[in-house]
């Protein structure tokens, strides 16, 4: 499921929007091949890179393609019993901040609810806050 959020200032919470304007955080949860097709159309990122987001055994790494940065990360998951991690893909483009996960991601919800004073246009700062959240889990 693809949802888009926009927050032009540091105050308040992220607002869900229906369009993909510049500075939008595009969040894909329960990602499917169809969702990745839509992301490919929006960003022109090669599908072979995007499909790695659907691999539950994907290793953490950083890729770069035509000025876009793709970060494949792992974080603790509560979806399964025991000690498991799941993939969270973060994509930085010149226009969008994109996160892709295979399941509902409780890690990102506090950020969307305004836990930190950050705008959707501050992509580097948003990236660092998510990475910080991953390390604290």
N, C-alpha and C positions, 0 to 999 in steps of 0.2 A: 504494500500500500504506500503510495506516494503522498506526502503532505508537504506543504510549503509554509514557511514561517518568515515573518519580517518584523524587525524591531529597529527603527531608525535611530533611537536614542538609547542611552544607557539605563534609563528608568523604565519601570513597568515590566510586563511580561511579553514574550513573543506572541504576536498575533498571527493566526492562521490566515493565509491569503489564497486566492484562487489562481493567481497568475505567477509566473516565474520572472519577476523583475530583478534587475541588478541588485545584489546585496541580499538575496533571498537564501535562507537555509532550507535546503531540500532534504527532507528526511524520508528514507525508504525503510520501512519495517516489514517483516515477513516477506522479504524480497523474493521476487519471481523473475523468470527470464523476460516476461512481458514488461515488468517494471524497469529492468535494465535496458530494454529496447527504447523505452521512453527517455531514460537518462542519456543514452547514446544519441538520440535525436536532439536533445537539448544542448549537449556539450560537445558533440563530435569526437568523443573519446572512443577508441577502438574497442569493440565488444569483447575481444579476447582478454583485455585487461579487466573489464567490468565483470566478466563471468567468474573471475577468481573470488569475487565477493560472495558467491553462492557455495563455495567449497568450505564445508565446516571444518576441514583440516588444514586450511590455508595457514602458512607460516607468516609471522610478522615481517614486513619489509616495506621499503619505499620505492616507488617507481615514478618516472617522469615521462610524460608524453606531450609534446607540442606545448610546453609551458604549463601544463596541468600537473599537479602533484597528487599521487595516489598513495595513501598510507594504509597498509593492512595491519591492523592491531588485533590484539586479543585481550579480553577482560573476563573476570570471573562471571559465571552464569548461574542463575538460580533456577533455570528451567529444568535442570536435571539434578538428581540427588548425588551428593558427593562433591568432589573437587573437579569442576569442569570449567573450561573457558570457551568463549564463543568469539567469532570474528566480528569486528566492527571496522568497516572501510570508511575512510575519510578522504574526500576528494576536494582539492582546492583548485578552482578555476578563476579566471579573471572576473567572472560575473557571479559565481555561486559558491556556496559552501555546502557540500553534500555529504550525508552520512548514510551508509547502507548496512543493515543488519538482517540476519536470517530470522530473527524473532523479535518480539516486543522488547524494547531496550529500556530498562528502568534506569540505566546509568545517565541517560540524557534528559529525563523528565525534570529533575530539579533545575537544570539549566534553563529549560523552556519556561519554567514557572518563575524565573527571575531570581534564582539563587545568587547569581552574580550580576553586577552592574556592567552589562556588556551589550553592545549592539550587534545585529546580524551582519553589519558591514565591517566589523573588526575581525576579519577571518583569522588572522594570526593569533590574536588574543583568544578567540573562541577555540581554536585548535589547542593552544596551551592549556586552557581550562579543562578541556575534555581529557587531554593526556594526564593532567594532574588528577582528575577524577578517577581515571583508570588506575593510577598508581596508588591511590588511597583506598581502593576497594579490596 
